[in-house]
């Protein structure tokens, strides 16, 4: 079990940033606590003080990513539903909220795919990934629902529309990291320049 709540906020953030860098460099399968400690510039014992195992640390890391994602998207957008939806698409597809290079973004998603592959047999990963997905889906649904209620978007089912949009984004990310295909920008352009204008049109 993690003792993460004993870590001062600055220490926790430093550990999570080090984890991000180590995951990008080593992937999941080859990642060790020592790799993370090297990025953290502290001893491995400091990590083990807060996290018993690599699994504990990565579960906390997934939770940290969710918090950072939601905070960043909220901070970067205003009240307009369309603006908020575009910001969500950019953050999910291009990592616009991370402040990282495009290379880092896709290296990270390659490693995240390895973590996802463990989820079918790892309850802790599956539960945290499910929590992350539900929070993001609820965020997208709320934006679409708000747009429909304001008359900004046409009358669509917010739940089904959010599910479709996330399936499209997740599919694009999967193609980007597993195939010799640079599709993320194209999918982003279609969603932002074709699909969202359709969503805006009155029936």
FENDAJO-V906586 format. One record per run of one state. SS is the DSSP state (~ for helix, > for strand, _ for the rest). FROM is the first residue (numbers start at 0). LEN is the number of residues. If there is no record, write none. Layout:
BEGIN
ss=SS from=FROM len=LEN
ss=SS from=FROM len=LEN
END
This chain:
BEGIN
ss=_ from=0 len=3
ss=~ from=3 len=3
ss=_ from=6 len=2
ss=~ from=8 len=18
ss=_ from=26 len=6
ss=~ from=32 len=8
ss=_ from=40 len=3
ss=~ from=43 len=7
ss=_ from=50 len=3
ss=~ from=53 len=23
ss=_ from=76 len=4
ss=~ from=80 len=14
ss=_ from=94 len=7
ss=~ from=101 len=17
ss=_ from=118 len=4
ss=~ from=122 len=28
ss=_ from=150 len=7
ss=~ from=157 len=21
ss=_ from=178 len=5
ss=~ from=183 len=17
ss=_ from=200 len=3
END
